[in-house]
Amino acid sequence: MPIRFLSVLTALLHAYMAMRLLPALAMLTPAWPLALAALIISAITIPLPFASRRIAANATLGNTLKWVGLISMGWFSSMFVLTVARDAGLLIAWLASALGGLQVRWDTGLPWSALAVVALATGTTLIGFINARRTASVKRVDIPIRGLPTALEGFTIAQLSDIHVGPTIKSAYIQRIVDAVNRLGADAIVITGDLVDGSVAELREHIAPLAGLRARHGTFVVTGNHEYYAGAHAWIDELRRLGLKVLLNEHVVLQTRNVRGAQNDEELFESQLVLAGVTDYTAGHFDASHQSDPHLALFDAPPLVHTRVLLAHQPRSAPLAAQAGYQLQLSGHTHGGQFFPWNLFVPMQQPFTSGLHRLHDMWVYVSRGTGYWGPPKRFGAPSEITLLTLVTALN
């Protein structure tokens, strides 16, 4: 979106909020100019993350401008939604009074509802900031697999997703995540896309702590849509340089137990797990050779290894994955909505928003994400480091 258009649009929406809220606030408190000042600061600073490169030669100043603008964006988002909701409520109350014959004193709620909008938007932004900036907590999930071989009982996968290293997520944030994951002692670590929001040149030093991830079978990565925005081929090379295994419509076979004394092929295969990964659902729009294909990811996989796990950034890869015969798909992309009202829009594009779901004979687990995108704000959708454990289904 062009910066000039964004600035004009932002200014108009802030003017709408000012006209709808400030007169009512002036009826209630002499401190109403504080709300005016906040709206002016918000309108001015929201375009800054997009213009910081142009107006700040100093990197520290540029980062500060991004921080301020993104925080303002989160506050504005809640302010705008709540202002519209307030106006809708007042309109319903007025219609009930004017047309329905009900004695509704809709005008008495003007000042207090205006104050509630400002208070709720500010409160959720502060709480959301704390939630976004803390190290994601560990969410433990058991995945019941029908017919799971005994050798795979208790196999653990630590999932990271949607970290979005970029304007406000840097190396210190990543190091805390790495330390938390390593303490889990998982058998394998997976990163299900949207790792970065910038070029390799910009973010190489900030992504570097991921080289310290430790798991028995290593760390596996699939691309998300944001990798393609940021230059996927360069990022694939960089992640491989760090020692991470990037799966591009391909798989690996993990030998989970020592089988030197295996008596037959069946015993050997039952201790193996196929871990596959596909490129992002939209990758073909950026590079035709990266067209996402869950079936291709199983090409030449040993047919007697029946436990198959797919890494796919977007949940909407699930229908094809179920057809291909996977038992589990691990995804991200949605952030669980990150904060209201975006959680209401996720189902319009994705079949699942967060958590564990069943699609035919396949489980789909959707992470709420380990970082955040855009505004440093999470409200009602906490970030997570997920520890998934394969267990035998009881029925």
VMD Tcl script that draws the C-alpha trace (Angstrom):
set ca {
  {0.00 0.00 0.00}
  {1.51 3.40 -1.00}
  {2.55 5.43 2.02}
  {0.66 8.52 0.88}
  {-2.61 6.61 0.50}
  {-2.05 4.90 3.87}
  {-1.43 8.25 5.55}
  {-4.60 9.78 4.11}
  {-6.73 6.75 4.97}
  {-5.33 6.63 8.49}
  {-5.99 10.32 9.00}
  {-9.61 9.98 7.84}
  {-10.31 7.05 10.13}
  {-8.77 8.89 13.07}
  {-10.92 11.92 12.23}
  {-14.00 9.70 12.31}
  {-13.05 8.38 15.75}
  {-12.34 11.89 17.01}
  {-15.75 13.16 15.88}
  {-17.55 10.21 17.40}
  {-15.73 10.08 20.74}
  {-14.30 13.44 21.73}
  {-17.57 15.44 22.09}
  {-18.94 12.71 24.37}
  {-15.71 12.57 26.39}
  {-15.80 16.36 26.82}
  {-19.19 15.95 28.51}
  {-17.64 13.59 31.05}
  {-14.11 14.74 31.85}
  {-11.83 17.77 31.40}
  {-9.07 15.31 30.50}
  {-10.56 14.67 27.06}
  {-7.62 16.46 25.30}
  {-5.48 13.45 26.27}
  {-7.61 11.31 23.97}
  {-7.22 13.92 21.22}
  {-3.46 13.89 21.66}
  {-3.39 10.08 21.52}
  {-5.40 10.07 18.30}
  {-3.08 12.65 16.71}
  {0.03 10.69 17.71}
  {-1.51 7.48 16.42}
  {-2.45 9.02 13.05}
  {1.05 10.45 12.59}
  {3.02 7.39 13.65}
  {1.15 4.50 11.99}
  {2.81 5.10 8.57}
  {6.28 5.26 10.17}
  {7.13 1.52 9.91}
  {6.65 1.82 6.16}
  {8.55 5.10 5.81}
  {11.33 4.60 8.37}
  {13.94 3.68 5.77}
  {13.34 6.91 3.91}
  {13.33 9.30 6.85}
  {15.90 7.75 9.20}
  {19.47 7.14 8.12}
  {20.30 6.08 11.69}
  {19.37 2.43 12.34}
  {18.46 3.04 15.98}
  {16.10 5.86 15.04}
  {14.59 3.73 12.28}
  {13.90 0.89 14.71}
  {12.36 3.30 17.21}
  {10.03 4.67 14.53}
  {8.95 1.13 13.66}
  {8.26 0.30 17.30}
  {6.15 3.41 17.85}
  {4.22 2.96 14.62}
  {3.44 -0.70 15.21}
  {2.28 -0.10 18.78}
  {0.05 2.71 17.48}
  {-1.29 0.34 14.84}
  {-2.36 -2.14 17.50}
  {-4.06 0.57 19.58}
  {-5.76 2.05 16.51}
  {-7.09 -1.35 15.46}
  {-8.89 -1.83 18.76}
  {-10.03 1.80 18.89}
  {-11.56 1.64 15.44}
  {-13.37 -1.66 15.98}
  {-14.74 -0.55 19.35}
  {-15.82 2.82 17.96}
  {-17.75 1.12 15.18}
  {-19.27 -1.32 17.69}
  {-20.27 1.61 19.93}
  {-21.93 3.40 17.02}
  {-23.78 0.24 16.05}
  {-25.05 -0.17 19.61}
  {-26.15 3.47 19.81}
  {-27.93 3.13 16.46}
  {-29.81 0.04 17.64}
  {-30.80 1.81 20.87}
  {-31.96 4.88 18.91}
  {-34.00 2.75 16.48}
  {-35.58 0.87 19.36}
  {-36.56 4.18 20.91}
  {-37.71 5.93 17.72}
  {-39.39 3.10 15.85}
  {-40.12 0.43 18.40}
  {-41.82 2.56 20.98}
  {-39.38 1.44 23.66}
  {-38.26 3.92 26.26}
  {-34.52 3.64 25.66}
  {-32.42 6.58 26.85}
  {-29.73 5.94 24.25}
  {-28.23 9.43 24.68}
  {-27.34 8.85 28.34}
  {-24.80 6.23 27.32}
  {-22.85 8.56 25.05}
  {-20.10 9.75 27.43}
  {-19.58 6.53 29.33}
  {-19.51 4.39 26.19}
  {-16.92 6.75 24.68}
  {-14.78 6.40 27.79}
  {-15.20 2.62 27.65}
  {-13.88 2.56 24.07}
  {-10.71 4.42 25.01}
  {-10.19 2.43 28.20}
  {-10.74 -0.96 26.56}
  {-8.55 -0.18 23.55}
  {-5.73 1.09 25.76}
  {-6.06 -1.76 28.25}
  {-6.07 -4.51 25.62}
  {-3.09 -2.89 23.90}
  {-1.05 -2.84 27.10}
  {-1.98 -6.40 28.03}
  {-1.48 -7.49 24.43}
  {2.00 -5.96 24.39}
  {3.02 -7.90 27.50}
  {1.59 -11.12 26.05}
  {3.40 -10.63 22.75}
  {6.79 -9.79 24.21}
  {6.99 -12.56 26.78}
  {8.59 -15.86 25.83}
  {5.89 -18.19 24.56}
  {4.76 -20.77 27.08}
  {4.94 -24.49 26.37}
  {1.69 -26.13 25.33}
  {1.73 -29.93 25.62}
  {-0.52 -31.90 23.28}
  {-0.96 -35.66 22.96}
  {-1.68 -36.91 19.45}
  {-3.53 -40.27 19.53}
  {-2.49 -42.28 16.47}
  {-4.43 -45.41 15.60}
  {-2.07 -48.36 15.16}
  {0.98 -46.45 16.38}
  {3.95 -48.84 16.59}
  {5.26 -49.43 20.10}
  {8.65 -48.02 19.08}
  {7.04 -44.64 18.34}
  {5.05 -44.40 21.57}
  {6.05 -41.17 23.30}
  {7.93 -39.69 20.31}
  {8.00 -35.93 20.83}
  {8.00 -33.04 18.36}
  {8.59 -29.45 19.44}
  {6.79 -27.10 17.07}
  {7.64 -23.45 16.46}
  {5.66 -21.37 13.99}
  {5.13 -17.82 12.80}
  {7.97 -16.22 14.73}
  {8.25 -13.34 12.23}
  {11.77 -12.18 12.97}
  {11.77 -8.59 11.77}
  {11.12 -5.03 12.92}
  {10.47 -5.81 16.60}
  {11.60 -9.44 16.97}
  {15.36 -9.72 17.17}
  {18.08 -12.12 18.29}
  {17.45 -11.80 22.06}
  {13.80 -12.81 21.55}
  {14.91 -15.78 19.44}
  {17.53 -16.86 21.96}
  {14.88 -17.09 24.69}
  {12.81 -19.33 22.43}
  {15.80 -21.54 21.62}
  {16.63 -21.93 25.31}
  {13.03 -22.86 26.14}
  {12.84 -25.45 23.35}
  {16.17 -27.05 24.21}
  {15.00 -27.58 27.78}
  {12.19 -29.80 26.43}
  {14.56 -32.44 25.08}
  {12.29 -33.17 22.10}
  {13.07 -35.96 19.63}
  {12.60 -33.54 16.72}
  {12.04 -29.81 16.29}
  {9.93 -28.37 13.48}
  {9.36 -24.80 12.30}
  {6.17 -24.51 10.27}
  {6.83 -21.34 8.30}
  {6.71 -17.55 8.53}
  {10.02 -17.41 10.30}
  {11.11 -14.04 8.89}
  {9.85 -10.66 7.76}
  {12.83 -9.25 5.93}
  {15.83 -10.09 3.80}
  {18.79 -12.28 4.73}
  {21.06 -9.23 4.72}
  {18.81 -7.47 7.25}
  {18.11 -10.38 9.57}
  {21.00 -12.84 9.31}
  {22.40 -11.97 12.74}
  {18.97 -12.09 14.37}
  {18.09 -15.52 13.02}
  {21.49 -16.97 13.97}
  {20.46 -18.31 17.43}
  {18.33 -20.95 15.68}
  {21.57 -22.78 14.91}
  {21.63 -23.62 18.62}
  {18.41 -25.69 18.53}
  {19.11 -29.21 19.73}
  {17.06 -32.37 19.18}
  {17.94 -36.00 18.65}
  {16.82 -35.99 15.02}
  {17.49 -32.34 14.25}
  {15.40 -29.32 13.23}
  {13.17 -29.27 10.16}
  {11.69 -26.23 8.43}
  {9.04 -25.53 5.79}
  {8.42 -22.24 4.04}
  {5.52 -19.93 4.82}
  {4.10 -17.16 2.67}
  {6.29 -14.55 4.37}
  {9.46 -16.37 3.30}
  {8.37 -15.79 -0.29}
  {7.72 -12.09 0.37}
  {11.25 -11.83 1.80}
  {13.15 -13.88 -0.79}
  {12.61 -17.59 -0.18}
  {15.58 -18.95 -2.11}
  {18.09 -16.84 -0.18}
  {16.43 -17.81 3.10}
  {16.44 -21.51 2.25}
  {20.19 -21.30 1.63}
  {20.75 -19.39 4.87}
  {18.72 -21.80 7.00}
  {20.58 -24.74 5.54}
  {23.85 -22.96 6.28}
  {22.73 -22.78 9.92}
  {22.24 -26.55 9.95}
  {18.44 -26.60 9.69}
  {16.84 -29.10 7.28}
  {14.46 -27.34 4.87}
  {11.87 -29.69 3.35}
  {10.59 -28.59 -0.06}
  {7.89 -31.10 -1.04}
  {10.11 -33.87 0.28}
  {10.51 -36.13 3.27}
  {13.02 -37.75 5.57}
  {12.75 -41.10 7.30}
  {13.60 -40.91 10.98}
  {14.98 -44.06 12.57}
  {13.70 -43.67 16.12}
  {15.25 -46.74 17.75}
  {18.50 -48.68 17.60}
  {17.66 -51.59 15.27}
  {21.00 -53.35 14.92}
  {19.42 -56.46 16.31}
  {16.24 -56.26 14.23}
  {15.01 -59.74 13.27}
  {13.04 -58.66 10.18}
  {12.00 -55.73 7.99}
  {8.73 -55.26 9.86}
  {10.58 -54.58 13.10}
  {12.83 -52.13 11.27}
  {9.96 -50.24 9.60}
  {7.91 -50.02 12.80}
  {10.64 -47.98 14.43}
  {10.67 -45.45 11.58}
  {8.66 -42.30 11.03}
  {8.21 -40.37 7.79}
  {8.49 -36.63 8.37}
  {7.50 -34.69 5.24}
  {7.27 -31.00 4.47}
  {5.58 -28.99 1.76}
  {6.18 -25.48 0.53}
  {3.62 -22.84 1.42}
  {0.14 -23.26 -0.03}
  {0.68 -20.13 -2.19}
  {4.33 -20.82 -3.10}
  {3.48 -21.66 -6.72}
  {2.46 -18.03 -7.29}
  {6.03 -16.97 -6.54}
  {7.91 -19.89 -8.10}
  {6.16 -22.52 -10.18}
  {8.76 -25.12 -9.17}
  {7.70 -24.63 -5.54}
  {4.05 -25.55 -6.07}
  {2.91 -27.13 -2.81}
  {2.27 -30.86 -3.19}
  {1.67 -33.24 -0.22}
  {1.66 -36.24 -2.57}
  {5.03 -35.33 -4.08}
  {6.46 -34.98 -0.58}
  {5.92 -38.74 -0.14}
  {7.62 -39.73 -3.37}
  {9.68 -42.86 -2.81}
  {8.74 -43.04 0.88}
  {8.96 -46.61 2.23}
  {5.42 -48.02 1.90}
  {5.72 -50.10 5.06}
  {6.34 -47.02 7.24}
  {2.78 -46.10 8.08}
  {3.34 -43.26 10.57}
  {3.55 -40.12 8.48}
  {3.69 -36.54 9.67}
  {3.39 -33.53 7.36}
  {4.65 -30.00 7.98}
  {2.48 -27.52 6.07}
  {2.39 -23.83 6.89}
  {-1.29 -23.25 6.11}
  {-4.11 -25.41 7.51}
  {-5.82 -25.39 4.12}
  {-3.24 -27.90 2.90}
  {-5.11 -30.47 5.01}
  {-7.60 -31.89 2.46}
  {-4.82 -32.94 0.08}
  {-2.70 -34.17 2.97}
  {-5.53 -36.38 4.20}
  {-5.90 -37.84 0.71}
  {-2.16 -38.54 0.60}
  {-2.40 -40.69 3.73}
  {-0.75 -38.69 6.50}
  {-1.72 -39.32 10.11}
  {-0.84 -35.83 11.32}
  {-0.40 -32.37 9.81}
  {1.33 -29.59 11.74}
  {0.50 -26.05 10.66}
  {0.53 -22.42 11.74}
  {-0.23 -19.26 9.73}
  {-3.37 -18.18 11.59}
  {-1.75 -16.88 14.83}
  {-5.03 -17.98 16.41}
  {-6.28 -14.58 15.25}
  {-3.59 -12.81 17.37}
  {-6.10 -10.29 18.72}
  {-9.75 -9.35 18.29}
  {-11.35 -8.95 15.76}
  {-8.93 -10.76 13.43}
  {-9.85 -14.11 14.95}
  {-13.29 -13.63 13.37}
  {-11.81 -13.45 9.86}
  {-9.50 -16.48 9.99}
  {-12.32 -19.02 9.30}
  {-13.07 -17.18 6.06}
  {-9.74 -18.41 4.65}
  {-8.66 -21.39 6.75}
  {-10.56 -24.53 7.83}
  {-9.06 -24.39 11.34}
  {-7.97 -21.47 13.52}
  {-5.99 -23.14 16.30}
  {-5.63 -26.34 18.30}
  {-6.19 -30.00 17.44}
  {-8.76 -31.04 14.84}
  {-9.75 -34.18 12.98}
  {-10.09 -34.35 9.20}
  {-11.15 -37.83 8.05}
  {-8.40 -40.14 9.35}
  {-5.84 -37.38 9.90}
  {-5.17 -35.08 12.84}
  {-4.43 -31.41 12.15}
  {-2.71 -29.34 14.78}
  {-2.64 -25.55 14.22}
  {-0.24 -23.53 16.34}
  {-1.21 -20.03 17.44}
  {2.38 -19.05 16.61}
  {5.49 -18.48 18.68}
  {5.95 -14.80 17.84}
  {3.59 -12.27 16.29}
  {3.15 -10.30 13.11}
  {2.86 -6.52 12.85}
  {1.71 -4.87 16.09}
  {3.39 -6.32 19.20}
  {0.00 -7.34 20.52}
  {-1.63 -10.64 21.48}
  {-4.97 -10.67 23.22}
  {-7.06 -13.80 23.58}
  {-4.61 -15.81 21.45}
  {-1.42 -16.45 23.46}
  {1.74 -17.48 21.66}
  {2.98 -21.02 22.12}
  {5.85 -23.43 21.88}
  {4.10 -26.72 21.26}
  {5.36 -30.08 22.48}
  {3.45 -32.80 20.66}
  {3.66 -36.40 21.85}
  {2.60 -39.36 19.73}
  {0.50 -41.82 21.74}
  {-1.53 -44.86 20.85}
  {-5.20 -44.19 20.20}
  {-7.43 -46.06 22.63}
  {-10.03 -46.86 19.98}
}
mol new
graphics top color blue
foreach p $ca { graphics top sphere $p radius 0.5 }
foreach p [lrange $ca 0 end-1] q [lrange $ca 1 end] { graphics top cylinder $p $q radius 0.2 }
display resetview
